[in-house]
Amino acid sequence: MTETEFRAEIALRGGQPNFVELAAEYFKAEHSHDFTARGLVLAGEFTLSFAGTAHHLVAGADFELAAGIPHTERTGAAGARLLAARFTP
């Protein structure tokens, strides 16, 4: 997915995308959010793990994670740059 496509989708859903910069070797222990997260990896690599599966994402990959889903987040040696939006259920 391109950044233009992602921005168009988010706008159609009434959202506002924001840039997120994650440091190299970033790790966030299991947690959940009270919002649905929609994201696009712009650079680097980002691993989102939930329901027993690790989803390794690189530039151009997009994801959506429903509110309340326990998950972990991790980046690689170069960190990651994401474009992300939040949607309240």
C-alpha positions, -999 to +999 in steps of 0.1 A: +000+000+000+013+035-008+012+064+016-013+081-007-036+051-007-033+049+031-041+086+036-071+083+013-085+053+032-080+070+066-097+102+054-127+082+041-130+066+076-128+101+092-094+096+108-062+117+110-029+099+103+002+108+124+038+099+119+053+076+145+091+072+149+103+041+168+139+037+179+162+009+169+156-024+189+124-009+204+103-033+224+070-028+241+057-056+263+023-070+260-004-043+262-037-034+246-053-001+234-088+013+239-088+022+201-084+004+169-050+011+154-044+013+116-009+017+104+014+017+074+052+010+077+071+037+058+106+026+067+124+000+087+108-031+101+080-035+127+069-067+143+034-068+158+027-100+177-008-111+189-029-143+192+003-164+191+015-150+158+043-126+149+035-103+120+068-090+105+061-058+085+084-039+062+080-007+042+047-007+023+030-032+047-001-021+065-020-034+095-051-030+116-054-041+152-088-040+169-092-023+203-086-046+233-063-071+215-032-079+237+000-075+216+037-067+217+056-043+194+092-046+182+115-029+157+147-041+141+182-026+141+171+004+120+140+012+140+108+020+121+088+049+108+050+045+106+020+064+096-008+055+120-044+064+128-066+056+158-103+048+156-125+047+188-150+018+188 
